[in-house]
Amino acid sequence: MAKEETSEMTVAEAGRKGGQKVKERYGSDFYGEIGRKGGSTTKTKYGPEHYSSIGRRGGQTTAERHGQEFYENIGRKGGQRVRELIERGKQNG
C-alpha cells in the first residue's frame, strides 16, 4: 500500500488559491466593485477625516523611515516627469 503524503497549505497559499477561485467565478472587475463599496461604507461610517488620518500617519511613518532626503528625491523625480509630459504634449499637439 502506498504511503499518502499530506501536504499542508500555508495561509498565503490558501489565500492565493481562494483569490484565484473568486477571480474565475466573478471576474477581476469584482475586486474593484467590492473595494469601492468598502471605501464608501468606511467613509459613511467614519467620515472622510478617517482617510486623512490614515494618510497623515503613513506620511509620518515614511518620514521617520526615510528622512527628508527621500521626499526631496521623489519631488525632483515627479517634477522631471511632469516636464517630460509637458514637452511630449507640446510635440504631439
PDB file of N, CA, C and O in Angstrom, chain B, residues numbered from 101:
ATOM      1  N   MET B 101       0.846  -1.170   0.000  1.00  0.00           N
ATOM      2  CA  MET B 101       0.000   0.000   0.000  1.00  0.00           C
ATOM      3  C   MET B 101       0.895   1.238   0.000  1.00  0.00           C
ATOM      4  O   MET B 101       1.836   1.312   0.790  1.00  0.00           O
ATOM      5  N   ALA B 102       0.621   2.205  -0.868  1.00  0.00           N
ATOM      6  CA  ALA B 102       1.424   3.417  -0.972  1.00  0.00           C
ATOM      7  C   ALA B 102       1.122   4.342   0.196  1.00  0.00           C
ATOM      8  O   ALA B 102      -0.019   4.483   0.636  1.00  0.00           O
ATOM      9  N   LYS B 103       2.180   4.960   0.676  1.00  0.00           N
ATOM     10  CA  LYS B 103       2.037   5.912   1.781  1.00  0.00           C
ATOM     11  C   LYS B 103       1.544   7.249   1.218  1.00  0.00           C
ATOM     12  O   LYS B 103       2.163   7.819   0.320  1.00  0.00           O
ATOM     13  N   GLU B 104       0.443   7.734   1.748  1.00  0.00           N
ATOM     14  CA  GLU B 104      -0.101   9.010   1.289  1.00  0.00           C
ATOM     15  C   GLU B 104       0.590  10.159   2.007  1.00  0.00           C
ATOM     16  O   GLU B 104       0.746  10.149   3.228  1.00  0.00           O
ATOM     17  N   GLU B 105       0.995  11.137   1.231  1.00  0.00           N
ATOM     18  CA  GLU B 105       1.619  12.317   1.817  1.00  0.00           C
ATOM     19  C   GLU B 105       0.565  13.395   1.996  1.00  0.00           C
ATOM     20  O   GLU B 105      -0.219  13.674   1.088  1.00  0.00           O
ATOM     21  N   THR B 106       0.554  13.985   3.152  1.00  0.00           N
ATOM     22  CA  THR B 106      -0.354  15.102   3.377  1.00  0.00           C
ATOM     23  C   THR B 106       0.483  16.369   3.401  1.00  0.00           C
ATOM     24  O   THR B 106       1.307  16.574   4.292  1.00  0.00           O
ATOM     25  N   SER B 107       0.260  17.196   2.426  1.00  0.00           N
ATOM     26  CA  SER B 107       0.996  18.460   2.399  1.00  0.00           C
ATOM     27  C   SER B 107       0.062  19.551   2.892  1.00  0.00           C
ATOM     28  O   SER B 107      -1.019  19.763   2.343  1.00  0.00           O
ATOM     29  N   GLU B 108       0.488  20.220   3.910  1.00  0.00           N
ATOM     30  CA  GLU B 108      -0.334  21.295   4.454  1.00  0.00           C
ATOM     31  C   GLU B 108      -0.105  22.570   3.663  1.00  0.00           C
ATOM     32  O   GLU B 108       1.002  22.851   3.204  1.00  0.00           O
ATOM     33  N   MET B 109      -1.141  23.306   3.520  1.00  0.00           N
ATOM     34  CA  MET B 109      -1.096  24.543   2.761  1.00  0.00           C
ATOM     35  C   MET B 109      -0.821  25.712   3.713  1.00  0.00           C
ATOM     36  O   MET B 109      -1.364  25.763   4.817  1.00  0.00           O
ATOM     37  N   THR B 110       0.020  26.639   3.282  1.00  0.00           N
ATOM     38  CA  THR B 110       0.259  27.831   4.099  1.00  0.00           C
ATOM     39  C   THR B 110      -0.927  28.777   3.959  1.00  0.00           C
ATOM     40  O   THR B 110      -1.753  28.636   3.057  1.00  0.00           O
ATOM     41  N   VAL B 111      -0.993  29.723   4.854  1.00  0.00           N
ATOM     42  CA  VAL B 111      -2.069  30.719   4.801  1.00  0.00           C
ATOM     43  C   VAL B 111      -1.978  31.507   3.500  1.00  0.00           C
ATOM     44  O   VAL B 111      -2.998  31.802   2.876  1.00  0.00           O
ATOM     45  N   ALA B 112      -0.760  31.846   3.092  1.00  0.00           N
ATOM     46  CA  ALA B 112      -0.572  32.603   1.851  1.00  0.00           C
ATOM     47  C   ALA B 112      -1.059  31.801   0.647  1.00  0.00           C
ATOM     48  O   ALA B 112      -1.713  32.345  -0.243  1.00  0.00           O
ATOM     49  N   GLU B 113      -0.739  30.499   0.621  1.00  0.00           N
ATOM     50  CA  GLU B 113      -1.186  29.657  -0.490  1.00  0.00           C
ATOM     51  C   GLU B 113      -2.707  29.538  -0.514  1.00  0.00           C
ATOM     52  O   GLU B 113      -3.322  29.588  -1.579  1.00  0.00           O
ATOM     53  N   ALA B 114      -3.303  29.382   0.652  1.00  0.00           N
ATOM     54  CA  ALA B 114      -4.758  29.279   0.737  1.00  0.00           C
ATOM     55  C   ALA B 114      -5.417  30.571   0.258  1.00  0.00           C
ATOM     56  O   ALA B 114      -6.411  30.531  -0.469  1.00  0.00           O
ATOM     57  N   GLY B 115      -4.871  31.707   0.660  1.00  0.00           N
ATOM     58  CA  GLY B 115      -5.406  32.994   0.217  1.00  0.00           C
ATOM     59  C   GLY B 115      -5.292  33.178  -1.273  1.00  0.00           C
ATOM     60  O   GLY B 115      -6.221  33.658  -1.923  1.00  0.00           O
ATOM     61  N   ARG B 116      -4.149  32.797  -1.817  1.00  0.00           N
ATOM     62  CA  ARG B 116      -3.924  32.917  -3.257  1.00  0.00           C
ATOM     63  C   ARG B 116      -4.902  32.019  -4.017  1.00  0.00           C
ATOM     64  O   ARG B 116      -5.490  32.432  -5.016  1.00  0.00           O
ATOM     65  N   LYS B 117      -5.067  30.786  -3.530  1.00  0.00           N
ATOM     66  CA  LYS B 117      -5.976  29.833  -4.164  1.00  0.00           C
ATOM     67  C   LYS B 117      -7.427  30.346  -4.110  1.00  0.00           C
ATOM     68  O   LYS B 117      -8.160  30.265  -5.095  1.00  0.00           O
ATOM     69  N   GLY B 118      -7.819  30.865  -2.963  1.00  0.00           N
ATOM     70  CA  GLY B 118      -9.171  31.415  -2.824  1.00  0.00           C
ATOM     71  C   GLY B 118      -9.380  32.620  -3.707  1.00  0.00           C
ATOM     72  O   GLY B 118     -10.443  32.776  -4.308  1.00  0.00           O
ATOM     73  N   GLY B 119      -8.379  33.472  -3.793  1.00  0.00           N
ATOM     74  CA  GLY B 119      -8.474  34.658  -4.646  1.00  0.00           C
ATOM     75  C   GLY B 119      -8.614  34.294  -6.109  1.00  0.00           C
ATOM     76  O   GLY B 119      -9.374  34.926  -6.843  1.00  0.00           O
ATOM     77  N   GLN B 120      -7.878  33.271  -6.537  1.00  0.00           N
ATOM     78  CA  GLN B 120      -7.982  32.823  -7.926  1.00  0.00           C
ATOM     79  C   GLN B 120      -9.376  32.259  -8.229  1.00  0.00           C
ATOM     80  O   GLN B 120      -9.930  32.478  -9.306  1.00  0.00           O
ATOM     81  N   LYS B 121      -9.922  31.534  -7.262  1.00  0.00           N
ATOM     82  CA  LYS B 121     -11.261  30.957  -7.431  1.00  0.00           C
ATOM     83  C   LYS B 121     -12.314  32.067  -7.569  1.00  0.00           C
ATOM     84  O   LYS B 121     -13.200  31.994  -8.421  1.00  0.00           O
ATOM     85  N   VAL B 122     -12.202  33.086  -6.726  1.00  0.00           N
ATOM     86  CA  VAL B 122     -13.135  34.215  -6.790  1.00  0.00           C
ATOM     87  C   VAL B 122     -12.986  34.933  -8.126  1.00  0.00           C
ATOM     88  O   VAL B 122     -13.980  35.315  -8.744  1.00  0.00           O
ATOM     89  N   LYS B 123     -11.749  35.116  -8.569  1.00  0.00           N
ATOM     90  CA  LYS B 123     -11.488  35.785  -9.844  1.00  0.00           C
ATOM     91  C   LYS B 123     -12.095  34.991 -11.009  1.00  0.00           C
ATOM     92  O   LYS B 123     -12.675  35.567 -11.929  1.00  0.00           O
ATOM     93  N   GLU B 124     -11.952  33.663 -10.953  1.00  0.00           N
ATOM     94  CA  GLU B 124     -12.541  32.822 -12.005  1.00  0.00           C
ATOM     95  C   GLU B 124     -14.063  32.923 -11.999  1.00  0.00           C
ATOM     96  O   GLU B 124     -14.696  32.974 -13.053  1.00  0.00           O
ATOM     97  N   ARG B 125     -14.635  32.953 -10.816  1.00  0.00           N
ATOM     98  CA  ARG B 125     -16.095  32.945 -10.683  1.00  0.00           C
ATOM     99  C   ARG B 125     -16.723  34.290 -11.041  1.00  0.00           C
ATOM    100  O   ARG B 125     -17.731  34.335 -11.746  1.00  0.00           O
ATOM    101  N   TYR B 126     -16.128  35.399 -10.554  1.00  0.00           N
ATOM    102  CA  TYR B 126     -16.761  36.714 -10.691  1.00  0.00           C
ATOM    103  C   TYR B 126     -16.033  37.676 -11.627  1.00  0.00           C
ATOM    104  O   TYR B 126     -16.596  38.705 -12.001  1.00  0.00           O
ATOM    105  N   GLY B 127     -14.808  37.370 -12.008  1.00  0.00           N
ATOM    106  CA  GLY B 127     -14.027  38.250 -12.866  1.00  0.00           C
ATOM    107  C   GLY B 127     -13.208  39.242 -12.062  1.00  0.00           C
ATOM    108  O   GLY B 127     -13.503  39.486 -10.892  1.00  0.00           O
ATOM    109  N   SER B 128     -12.186  39.814 -12.672  1.00  0.00           N
ATOM    110  CA  SER B 128     -11.276  40.701 -11.959  1.00  0.00           C
ATOM    111  C   SER B 128     -11.919  42.040 -11.599  1.00  0.00           C
ATOM    112  O   SER B 128     -11.483  42.688 -10.647  1.00  0.00           O
ATOM    113  N   ASP B 129     -12.942  42.468 -12.334  1.00  0.00           N
ATOM    114  CA  ASP B 129     -13.632  43.729 -12.021  1.00  0.00           C
ATOM    115  C   ASP B 129     -14.342  43.667 -10.667  1.00  0.00           C
ATOM    116  O   ASP B 129     -14.599  44.693 -10.037  1.00  0.00           O
ATOM    117  N   PHE B 130     -14.648  42.461 -10.239  1.00  0.00           N
ATOM    118  CA  PHE B 130     -15.326  42.260  -8.959  1.00  0.00           C
ATOM    119  C   PHE B 130     -14.547  42.890  -7.820  1.00  0.00           C
ATOM    120  O   PHE B 130     -15.136  43.475  -6.911  1.00  0.00           O
ATOM    121  N   TYR B 131     -13.219  42.775  -7.861  1.00  0.00           N
ATOM    122  CA  TYR B 131     -12.394  43.328  -6.786  1.00  0.00           C
ATOM    123  C   TYR B 131     -12.525  44.846  -6.702  1.00  0.00           C
ATOM    124  O   TYR B 131     -12.557  45.407  -5.606  1.00  0.00           O
ATOM    125  N   GLY B 132     -12.601  45.510  -7.847  1.00  0.00           N
ATOM    126  CA  GLY B 132     -12.804  46.957  -7.867  1.00  0.00           C
ATOM    127  C   GLY B 132     -14.152  47.339  -7.281  1.00  0.00           C
ATOM    128  O   GLY B 132     -14.268  48.312  -6.535  1.00  0.00           O
ATOM    129  N   GLU B 133     -15.165  46.561  -7.628  1.00  0.00           N
ATOM    130  CA  GLU B 133     -16.509  46.847  -7.123  1.00  0.00           C
ATOM    131  C   GLU B 133     -16.577  46.726  -5.602  1.00  0.00           C
ATOM    132  O   GLU B 133     -17.119  47.600  -4.926  1.00  0.00           O
ATOM    133  N   ILE B 134     -16.021  45.632  -5.068  1.00  0.00           N
ATOM    134  CA  ILE B 134     -16.103  45.456  -3.618  1.00  0.00           C
ATOM    135  C   ILE B 134     -15.203  46.463  -2.898  1.00  0.00           C
ATOM    136  O   ILE B 134     -15.490  46.852  -1.766  1.00  0.00           O
ATOM    137  N   GLY B 135     -14.128  46.880  -3.545  1.00  0.00           N
ATOM    138  CA  GLY B 135     -13.269  47.906  -2.956  1.00  0.00           C
ATOM    139  C   GLY B 135     -13.978  49.239  -2.850  1.00  0.00           C
ATOM    140  O   GLY B 135     -13.880  49.927  -1.834  1.00  0.00           O
ATOM    141  N   ARG B 136     -14.706  49.607  -3.922  1.00  0.00           N
ATOM    142  CA  ARG B 136     -15.477  50.853  -3.901  1.00  0.00           C
ATOM    143  C   ARG B 136     -16.571  50.801  -2.839  1.00  0.00           C
ATOM    144  O   ARG B 136     -16.786  51.772  -2.113  1.00  0.00           O
ATOM    145  N   LYS B 137     -17.267  49.654  -2.751  1.00  0.00           N
ATOM    146  CA  LYS B 137     -18.323  49.516  -1.746  1.00  0.00           C
ATOM    147  C   LYS B 137     -17.741  49.633  -0.340  1.00  0.00           C
ATOM    148  O   LYS B 137     -18.312  50.305   0.519  1.00  0.00           O
ATOM    149  N   GLY B 138     -16.615  48.985  -0.112  1.00  0.00           N
ATOM    150  CA  GLY B 138     -15.982  49.041   1.208  1.00  0.00           C
ATOM    151  C   GLY B 138     -15.519  50.442   1.545  1.00  0.00           C
ATOM    152  O   GLY B 138     -15.691  50.897   2.675  1.00  0.00           O
ATOM    153  N   GLY B 139     -14.934  51.132   0.581  1.00  0.00           N
ATOM    154  CA  GLY B 139     -14.484  52.502   0.798  1.00  0.00           C
ATOM    155  C   GLY B 139     -15.632  53.437   1.080  1.00  0.00           C
ATOM    156  O   GLY B 139     -15.541  54.314   1.939  1.00  0.00           O
ATOM    157  N   SER B 140     -16.715  53.247   0.350  1.00  0.00           N
ATOM    158  CA  SER B 140     -17.893  54.089   0.549  1.00  0.00           C
ATOM    159  C   SER B 140     -18.498  53.860   1.933  1.00  0.00           C
ATOM    160  O   SER B 140     -18.886  54.807   2.618  1.00  0.00           O
ATOM    161  N   THR B 141     -18.572  52.596   2.331  1.00  0.00           N
ATOM    162  CA  THR B 141     -19.113  52.261   3.653  1.00  0.00           C
ATOM    163  C   THR B 141     -18.239  52.835   4.760  1.00  0.00           C
ATOM    164  O   THR B 141     -18.742  53.374   5.745  1.00  0.00           O
ATOM    165  N   THR B 142     -16.924  52.713   4.588  1.00  0.00           N
ATOM    166  CA  THR B 142     -15.994  53.251   5.588  1.00  0.00           C
ATOM    167  C   THR B 142     -16.136  54.761   5.690  1.00  0.00           C
ATOM    168  O   THR B 142     -16.136  55.313   6.791  1.00  0.00           O
ATOM    169  N   LYS B 143     -16.258  55.433   4.548  1.00  0.00           N
ATOM    170  CA  LYS B 143     -16.416  56.891   4.539  1.00  0.00           C
ATOM    171  C   LYS B 143     -17.702  57.295   5.250  1.00  0.00           C
ATOM    172  O   LYS B 143     -17.725  58.260   6.015  1.00  0.00           O
ATOM    173  N   THR B 144     -18.776  56.545   4.988  1.00  0.00           N
ATOM    174  CA  THR B 144     -20.061  56.834   5.633  1.00  0.00           C
ATOM    175  C   THR B 144     -19.979  56.604   7.138  1.00  0.00           C
ATOM    176  O   THR B 144     -20.490  57.394   7.931  1.00  0.00           O
ATOM    177  N   LYS B 145     -19.334  55.515   7.510  1.00  0.00           N
ATOM    178  CA  LYS B 145     -19.281  55.115   8.915  1.00  0.00           C
ATOM    179  C   LYS B 145     -18.346  55.994   9.746  1.00  0.00           C
ATOM    180  O   LYS B 145     -18.682  56.378  10.867  1.00  0.00           O
ATOM    181  N   TYR B 146     -17.168  56.313   9.190  1.00  0.00           N
ATOM    182  CA  TYR B 146     -16.143  57.031   9.966  1.00  0.00           C
ATOM    183  C   TYR B 146     -15.897  58.461   9.499  1.00  0.00           C
ATOM    184  O   TYR B 146     -15.236  59.232  10.196  1.00  0.00           O
ATOM    185  N   GLY B 147     -16.414  58.823   8.341  1.00  0.00           N
ATOM    186  CA  GLY B 147     -16.220  60.163   7.809  1.00  0.00           C
ATOM    187  C   GLY B 147     -14.940  60.273   6.992  1.00  0.00           C
ATOM    188  O   GLY B 147     -14.036  59.447   7.124  1.00  0.00           O
ATOM    189  N   PRO B 148     -14.869  61.293   6.153  1.00  0.00           N
ATOM    190  CA  PRO B 148     -13.695  61.459   5.287  1.00  0.00           C
ATOM    191  C   PRO B 148     -12.410  61.741   6.070  1.00  0.00           C
ATOM    192  O   PRO B 148     -11.309  61.524   5.564  1.00  0.00           O
ATOM    193  N   GLU B 149     -12.558  62.226   7.311  1.00  0.00           N
ATOM    194  CA  GLU B 149     -11.372  62.507   8.137  1.00  0.00           C
ATOM    195  C   GLU B 149     -10.580  61.233   8.394  1.00  0.00           C
ATOM    196  O   GLU B 149      -9.370  61.278   8.613  1.00  0.00           O
ATOM    197  N   HIS B 150     -11.270  60.098   8.366  1.00  0.00           N
ATOM    198  CA  HIS B 150     -10.615  58.810   8.599  1.00  0.00           C
ATOM    199  C   HIS B 150      -9.486  58.600   7.595  1.00  0.00           C
ATOM    200  O   HIS B 150      -8.391  58.174   7.962  1.00  0.00           O
ATOM    201  N   TYR B 151      -9.760  58.900   6.325  1.00  0.00           N
ATOM    202  CA  TYR B 151      -8.745  58.723   5.292  1.00  0.00           C
ATOM    203  C   TYR B 151      -7.611  59.736   5.448  1.00  0.00           C
ATOM    204  O   TYR B 151      -6.452  59.415   5.183  1.00  0.00           O
ATOM    205  N   SER B 152      -7.933  60.937   5.869  1.00  0.00           N
ATOM    206  CA  SER B 152      -6.903  61.942   6.129  1.00  0.00           C
ATOM    207  C   SER B 152      -5.973  61.473   7.231  1.00  0.00           C
ATOM    208  O   SER B 152      -4.755  61.628   7.144  1.00  0.00           O
ATOM    209  N   SER B 153      -6.557  60.902   8.260  1.00  0.00           N
ATOM    210  CA  SER B 153      -5.790  60.400   9.391  1.00  0.00           C
ATOM    211  C   SER B 153      -4.854  59.271   8.959  1.00  0.00           C
ATOM    212  O   SER B 153      -3.691  59.237   9.359  1.00  0.00           O
ATOM    213  N   ILE B 154      -5.358  58.358   8.152  1.00  0.00           N
ATOM    214  CA  ILE B 154      -4.537  57.252   7.651  1.00  0.00           C
ATOM    215  C   ILE B 154      -3.368  57.799   6.840  1.00  0.00           C
ATOM    216  O   ILE B 154      -2.229  57.365   7.014  1.00  0.00           O
ATOM    217  N   GLY B 155      -3.647  58.743   5.961  1.00  0.00           N
ATOM    218  CA  GLY B 155      -2.597  59.338   5.132  1.00  0.00           C
ATOM    219  C   GLY B 155      -1.549  60.060   5.955  1.00  0.00           C
ATOM    220  O   GLY B 155      -0.353  59.959   5.682  1.00  0.00           O
ATOM    221  N   ARG B 156      -2.003  60.789   6.967  1.00  0.00           N
ATOM    222  CA  ARG B 156      -1.074  61.516   7.834  1.00  0.00           C
ATOM    223  C   ARG B 156      -0.151  60.554   8.581  1.00  0.00           C
ATOM    224  O   ARG B 156       1.059  60.770   8.651  1.00  0.00           O
ATOM    225  N   ARG B 157      -0.733  59.492   9.135  1.00  0.00           N
ATOM    226  CA  ARG B 157       0.075  58.502   9.863  1.00  0.00           C
ATOM    227  C   ARG B 157       1.067  57.817   8.936  1.00  0.00           C
ATOM    228  O   ARG B 157       2.216  57.573   9.305  1.00  0.00           O
ATOM    229  N   GLY B 158       0.602  57.506   7.716  1.00  0.00           N
ATOM    230  CA  GLY B 158       1.501  56.884   6.743  1.00  0.00           C
ATOM    231  C   GLY B 158       2.637  57.807   6.357  1.00  0.00           C
ATOM    232  O   GLY B 158       3.779  57.369   6.215  1.00  0.00           O
ATOM    233  N   GLY B 159       2.328  59.089   6.185  1.00  0.00           N
ATOM    234  CA  GLY B 159       3.362  60.073   5.853  1.00  0.00           C
ATOM    235  C   GLY B 159       4.371  60.241   6.970  1.00  0.00           C
ATOM    236  O   GLY B 159       5.568  60.375   6.714  1.00  0.00           O
ATOM    237  N   GLN B 160       3.902  60.236   8.199  1.00  0.00           N
ATOM    238  CA  GLN B 160       4.814  60.351   9.342  1.00  0.00           C
ATOM    239  C   GLN B 160       5.728  59.141   9.429  1.00  0.00           C
ATOM    240  O   GLN B 160       6.924  59.280   9.683  1.00  0.00           O
ATOM    241  N   THR B 161       5.177  57.969   9.220  1.00  0.00           N
ATOM    242  CA  THR B 161       5.983  56.746   9.254  1.00  0.00           C
ATOM    243  C   THR B 161       7.032  56.764   8.150  1.00  0.00           C
ATOM    244  O   THR B 161       8.189  56.414   8.379  1.00  0.00           O
ATOM    245  N   THR B 162       6.622  57.174   6.953  1.00  0.00           N
ATOM    246  CA  THR B 162       7.557  57.246   5.828  1.00  0.00           C
ATOM    247  C   THR B 162       8.666  58.250   6.125  1.00  0.00           C
ATOM    248  O   THR B 162       9.833  57.987   5.836  1.00  0.00           O
ATOM    249  N   ALA B 163       8.313  59.392   6.698  1.00  0.00           N
ATOM    250  CA  ALA B 163       9.312  60.414   7.028  1.00  0.00           C
ATOM    251  C   ALA B 163      10.303  59.888   8.056  1.00  0.00           C
ATOM    252  O   ALA B 163      11.507  60.119   7.938  1.00  0.00           O
ATOM    253  N   GLU B 164       9.804  59.187   9.057  1.00  0.00           N
ATOM    254  CA  GLU B 164      10.696  58.627  10.076  1.00  0.00           C
ATOM    255  C   GLU B 164      11.613  57.569   9.480  1.00  0.00           C
ATOM    256  O   GLU B 164      12.787  57.481   9.838  1.00  0.00           O
ATOM    257  N   ARG B 165      11.082  56.781   8.584  1.00  0.00           N
ATOM    258  CA  ARG B 165      11.838  55.685   7.991  1.00  0.00           C
ATOM    259  C   ARG B 165      12.878  56.169   6.978  1.00  0.00           C
ATOM    260  O   ARG B 165      14.001  55.665   6.950  1.00  0.00           O
ATOM    261  N   HIS B 166      12.503  57.147   6.147  1.00  0.00           N
ATOM    262  CA  HIS B 166      13.349  57.536   5.018  1.00  0.00           C
ATOM    263  C   HIS B 166      13.980  58.917   5.124  1.00  0.00           C
ATOM    264  O   HIS B 166      14.977  59.179   4.452  1.00  0.00           O
ATOM    265  N   GLY B 167      13.442  59.797   5.935  1.00  0.00           N
ATOM    266  CA  GLY B 167      14.025  61.115   6.113  1.00  0.00           C
ATOM    267  C   GLY B 167      13.650  62.115   5.040  1.00  0.00           C
ATOM    268  O   GLY B 167      12.982  61.785   4.060  1.00  0.00           O
ATOM    269  N   GLN B 168      14.095  63.347   5.248  1.00  0.00           N
ATOM    270  CA  GLN B 168      13.772  64.473   4.372  1.00  0.00           C
ATOM    271  C   GLN B 168      14.303  64.265   2.952  1.00  0.00           C
ATOM    272  O   GLN B 168      13.646  64.643   1.983  1.00  0.00           O
ATOM    273  N   GLU B 169      15.469  63.675   2.830  1.00  0.00           N
ATOM    274  CA  GLU B 169      16.089  63.491   1.520  1.00  0.00           C
ATOM    275  C   GLU B 169      15.201  62.655   0.580  1.00  0.00           C
ATOM    276  O   GLU B 169      15.167  62.891  -0.628  1.00  0.00           O
ATOM    277  N   PHE B 170      14.501  61.702   1.140  1.00  0.00           N
ATOM    278  CA  PHE B 170      13.597  60.856   0.362  1.00  0.00           C
ATOM    279  C   PHE B 170      12.544  61.708  -0.334  1.00  0.00           C
ATOM    280  O   PHE B 170      12.288  61.534  -1.525  1.00  0.00           O
ATOM    281  N   TYR B 171      11.930  62.635   0.411  1.00  0.00           N
ATOM    282  CA  TYR B 171      10.892  63.496  -0.162  1.00  0.00           C
ATOM    283  C   TYR B 171      11.478  64.430  -1.216  1.00  0.00           C
ATOM    284  O   TYR B 171      10.831  64.719  -2.223  1.00  0.00           O
ATOM    285  N   GLU B 172      12.691  64.896  -0.986  1.00  0.00           N
ATOM    286  CA  GLU B 172      13.346  65.748  -1.978  1.00  0.00           C
ATOM    287  C   GLU B 172      13.562  64.987  -3.280  1.00  0.00           C
ATOM    288  O   GLU B 172      13.338  65.522  -4.366  1.00  0.00           O
ATOM    289  N   ASN B 173      14.001  63.733  -3.164  1.00  0.00           N
ATOM    290  CA  ASN B 173      14.260  62.915  -4.353  1.00  0.00           C
ATOM    291  C   ASN B 173      12.982  62.608  -5.127  1.00  0.00           C
ATOM    292  O   ASN B 173      12.956  62.730  -6.352  1.00  0.00           O
ATOM    293  N   ILE B 174      11.929  62.213  -4.427  1.00  0.00           N
ATOM    294  CA  ILE B 174      10.702  61.885  -5.159  1.00  0.00           C
ATOM    295  C   ILE B 174      10.056  63.142  -5.727  1.00  0.00           C
ATOM    296  O   ILE B 174       9.412  63.083  -6.775  1.00  0.00           O
ATOM    297  N   GLY B 175      10.214  64.261  -5.064  1.00  0.00           N
ATOM    298  CA  GLY B 175       9.707  65.520  -5.602  1.00  0.00           C
ATOM    299  C   GLY B 175      10.439  65.908  -6.873  1.00  0.00           C
ATOM    300  O   GLY B 175       9.826  66.357  -7.842  1.00  0.00           O
ATOM    301  N   ARG B 176      11.753  65.733  -6.863  1.00  0.00           N
ATOM    302  CA  ARG B 176      12.566  66.037  -8.043  1.00  0.00           C
ATOM    303  C   ARG B 176      12.167  65.125  -9.203  1.00  0.00           C
ATOM    304  O   ARG B 176      12.007  65.587 -10.333  1.00  0.00           O
ATOM    305  N   LYS B 177      12.009  63.835  -8.925  1.00  0.00           N
ATOM    306  CA  LYS B 177      11.614  62.883  -9.968  1.00  0.00           C
ATOM    307  C   LYS B 177      10.237  63.228 -10.527  1.00  0.00           C
ATOM    308  O   LYS B 177      10.022  63.162 -11.738  1.00  0.00           O
ATOM    309  N   GLY B 178       9.312  63.592  -9.657  1.00  0.00           N
ATOM    310  CA  GLY B 178       7.970  63.971 -10.096  1.00  0.00           C
ATOM    311  C   GLY B 178       8.000  65.201 -10.977  1.00  0.00           C
ATOM    312  O   GLY B 178       7.307  65.260 -11.992  1.00  0.00           O
ATOM    313  N   GLY B 179       8.801  66.184 -10.594  1.00  0.00           N
ATOM    314  CA  GLY B 179       8.933  67.403 -11.392  1.00  0.00           C
ATOM    315  C   GLY B 179       9.520  67.122 -12.760  1.00  0.00           C
ATOM    316  O   GLY B 179       9.075  67.685 -13.760  1.00  0.00           O
ATOM    317  N   GLN B 180      10.524  66.249 -12.807  1.00  0.00           N
ATOM    318  CA  GLN B 180      11.125  65.882 -14.087  1.00  0.00           C
ATOM    319  C   GLN B 180      10.108  65.189 -14.986  1.00  0.00           C
ATOM    320  O   GLN B 180      10.046  65.443 -16.189  1.00  0.00           O
ATOM    321  N   ARG B 181       9.326  64.325 -14.391  1.00  0.00           N
ATOM    322  CA  ARG B 181       8.322  63.591 -15.161  1.00  0.00           C
ATOM    323  C   ARG B 181       7.263  64.544 -15.728  1.00  0.00           C
ATOM    324  O   ARG B 181       6.846  64.396 -16.876  1.00  0.00           O
ATOM    325  N   VAL B 182       6.838  65.503 -14.937  1.00  0.00           N
ATOM    326  CA  VAL B 182       5.854  66.482 -15.400  1.00  0.00           C
ATOM    327  C   VAL B 182       6.431  67.273 -16.574  1.00  0.00           C
ATOM    328  O   VAL B 182       5.751  67.490 -17.577  1.00  0.00           O
ATOM    329  N   ARG B 183       7.687  67.700 -16.443  1.00  0.00           N
ATOM    330  CA  ARG B 183       8.329  68.429 -17.549  1.00  0.00           C
ATOM    331  C   ARG B 183       8.358  67.583 -18.825  1.00  0.00           C
ATOM    332  O   ARG B 183       8.070  68.082 -19.913  1.00  0.00           O
ATOM    333  N   GLU B 184       8.711  66.283 -18.683  1.00  0.00           N
ATOM    334  CA  GLU B 184       8.743  65.388 -19.844  1.00  0.00           C
ATOM    335  C   GLU B 184       7.368  65.280 -20.495  1.00  0.00           C
ATOM    336  O   GLU B 184       7.250  65.324 -21.719  1.00  0.00           O
ATOM    337  N   LEU B 185       6.336  65.139 -19.678  1.00  0.00           N
ATOM    338  CA  LEU B 185       4.983  65.005 -20.216  1.00  0.00           C
ATOM    339  C   LEU B 185       4.519  66.279 -20.905  1.00  0.00           C
ATOM    340  O   LEU B 185       3.841  66.220 -21.930  1.00  0.00           O
ATOM    341  N   ILE B 186       4.878  67.427 -20.351  1.00  0.00           N
ATOM    342  CA  ILE B 186       4.524  68.708 -20.974  1.00  0.00           C
ATOM    343  C   ILE B 186       5.218  68.827 -22.326  1.00  0.00           C
ATOM    344  O   ILE B 186       4.596  69.224 -23.312  1.00  0.00           O
ATOM    345  N   GLU B 187       6.493  68.488 -22.375  1.00  0.00           N
ATOM    346  CA  GLU B 187       7.230  68.551 -23.640  1.00  0.00           C
ATOM    347  C   GLU B 187       6.638  67.615 -24.672  1.00  0.00           C
ATOM    348  O   GLU B 187       6.497  67.975 -25.841  1.00  0.00           O
ATOM    349  N   ARG B 188       6.292  66.410 -24.239  1.00  0.00           N
ATOM    350  CA  ARG B 188       5.695  65.435 -25.162  1.00  0.00           C
ATOM    351  C   ARG B 188       4.347  65.956 -25.680  1.00  0.00           C
ATOM    352  O   ARG B 188       4.019  65.783 -26.854  1.00  0.00           O
ATOM    353  N   GLY B 189       3.579  66.588 -24.805  1.00  0.00           N
ATOM    354  CA  GLY B 189       2.296  67.158 -25.211  1.00  0.00           C
ATOM    355  C   GLY B 189       2.471  68.275 -26.225  1.00  0.00           C
ATOM    356  O   GLY B 189       1.688  68.395 -27.167  1.00  0.00           O
ATOM    357  N   LYS B 190       3.497  69.090 -26.034  1.00  0.00           N
ATOM    358  CA  LYS B 190       3.764  70.194 -26.970  1.00  0.00           C
ATOM    359  C   LYS B 190       4.155  69.642 -28.343  1.00  0.00           C
ATOM    360  O   LYS B 190       3.753  70.181 -29.374  1.00  0.00           O
ATOM    361  N   GLN B 191       4.944  68.559 -28.347  1.00  0.00           N
ATOM    362  CA  GLN B 191       5.399  67.971 -29.606  1.00  0.00           C
ATOM    363  C   GLN B 191       4.248  67.289 -30.354  1.00  0.00           C
ATOM    364  O   GLN B 191       4.205  67.309 -31.584  1.00  0.00           O
ATOM    365  N   ASN B 192       3.337  66.698 -29.619  1.00  0.00           N
ATOM    366  CA  ASN B 192       2.214  65.985 -30.244  1.00  0.00           C
ATOM    367  C   ASN B 192       1.024  66.885 -30.539  1.00  0.00           C
ATOM    368  O   ASN B 192       0.146  66.526 -31.324  1.00  0.00           O
ATOM    369  N   GLY B 193       0.996  68.030 -29.921  1.00  0.00           N
ATOM    370  CA  GLY B 193      -0.203  68.870 -30.062  1.00  0.00           C
ATOM    371  C   GLY B 193       0.004  69.998 -30.910  1.00  0.00           C
ATOM    372  O   GLY B 193      -0.915  70.790 -31.119  1.00  0.00           O
TER     373      GLY B 193
END
